[in-house]
Amino acid sequence: MDSVLKTKGLYEHFLRKGKLNTRTTHYCAGCGHGIVHKLIGEAMVELGIQDQTIFISPVGCVVFGYYYMDCGNIQVAHGRAPAVGTGISRTLKDKVVISYQGDGDLAAIGFNSTFQAANRGENIAVFFINNAIYGMTGGQMAPTTLIGQKTTTSPWGRDPLTAGYPVHVCEILNQLKAPIYIERVSVADSSRIVKARHAIRKALQIQRDRKGYSFVEIIAPCPTNTKGSSLDAMRFCIEQMEKEYPLGCLRDRSAESLSYPPHPQRINAHDFFPLMSDNIENSLISTPEACPIRRFKFSGFGGQGILSLGLIVAKAAQSQGKFVSWLPSYGPEQRGGAAACSVIISDKNIGSPLVNTPDILVTMNQPSYERFAPSIAENGTIIYDSHIPNKISIPSKSGIRQISFPAMELANQHQSPKSANTALLGAITELRLIPVHKEVVIAFLKQSFKSKKNLVEKNLEIFHAASQWVKEHNL
Ligand SMILES: Cc1ncc(C[n+]2csc(CCOP(=O)(O)OP(=O)(O)O)c2C)c(N)n1
């Protein structure tokens, strides 16, 4: 007898259980997941996208999906596949991103993530396996469990009075503007599988062509948890689930000549420029030199103006056409607790606003110096206030420059102790650590005091005194 050839979209051998049994998956006999994996694998090969596909599997029976799908794989936290998919799709624009999720994962813990990604029209293909139950954890009630259906957490059947009604995800998403394609299919028998194959292929095609968000709900049997044979589970899908969840296409805009993003008036961050930079003379807007990505960490106590310092840097760079991010973090106290902010300046889109290894660390107190100095990047610069007594050595990295700078002393000399942050701004500007012209930084410094005009002159004095200090010390 001829053996049936496995699609090349799945690995030839499944190594989850070592080398003894490499032909079977961990799925139970009659489970719909295996069928859907095969359909996705076939579609990837037919569309020639296998090398660019990333399969995101969250928690649920698909948790071992990476043993089977022969493409890029990421395993993520429960319900978070659309969020991770958003990040991948936005940063790696040539990738085909699959968010593969069960009904517990997608419609319960991950529903908001699903809904928001659909509403934003992210360029991801979502495959939603609706087996009306939490499969992996032993058959608890899911949002999609039918009225009267017995599960381990609804032993007398789902009662809508206490457990609400089955959630129709396709219909909910169909209220949104952004999705391109929404269809509900089933893998309960062979004629249905043919239609499911078509839908899966279409969703991936939309992805490949970057036309936007597609969502395919797949009614799938779970014989183990519906407590019967494979045939019983198929019948349950066809006779009961389809009554509640009718099959069919709810929306298909894939033939329109759209390309992601599908919205006619996508707002460019720089369109906000006039808002960000009111009071800044147009003459200051220039095309600065290209610069590699710069990651800053500003740190100190709350009340020292750490967050405003980072904001001025970010706004000044943004005004010059750079991509920027500004991410504050502070303790629960308004003043006196730890405060820090991360700023990134880049010529390209910024994937994540987190700064774990700063190129430039500006620190105004001992605790934050101790906390962040060890994380400085190679060839990075640490500027710390001179009153910080202990300079710790960072032996394992090369090219680190440490500058003790008298920010507080300068601010005190100008009778404005709260302006040590301005002194630091003057220093990092003079050191050319911010890739914009000095005049632009000064303009944003002035702007930051637009509601406290009497402080402008004093802060300008301190800014210039700091610049002078840097020059005098030949830094
Ligand atoms: C944060 C968190 N909450 C709960 C769980 C337990 N848990 C694991 S899988 C799962 C439900 C999976 O059901 P579903 O998404 O429907 O997928 P299926 O297993 O049916 O394919 C739950 C609740 C977990 N792992 N993590």
The ligand as an ORCA input file, in Angstrom:
! r2SCAN-3c Opt
* xyz 1 1
  C      -2.199     32.453     32.979
  C      -2.705     31.054     32.891
  N      -3.971     30.784     33.290
  C      -4.453     29.532     33.202
  C      -3.672     28.528     32.698
  C      -4.231     27.120     32.616
  N      -4.616     26.754     31.254
  C      -3.787     26.097     30.455
  S      -4.468     25.736     29.000
  C      -5.915     26.478     29.415
  C      -7.108     26.503     28.515
  C      -6.844     26.000     27.172
  O      -8.026     25.893     26.465
  P      -8.175     26.373     24.982
  O      -7.531     27.688     24.794
  O      -9.618     26.260     24.636
  O      -7.312     25.352     24.134
  P      -7.460     23.785     23.945
  O      -6.602     23.195     25.027
  O      -8.893     23.424     24.068
  O      -6.914     23.548     22.589
  C      -5.836     26.989     30.698
  C      -6.953     27.679     31.383
  C      -2.358     28.854     32.286
  N      -1.550     27.944     31.770
  N      -1.915     30.109     32.386
*
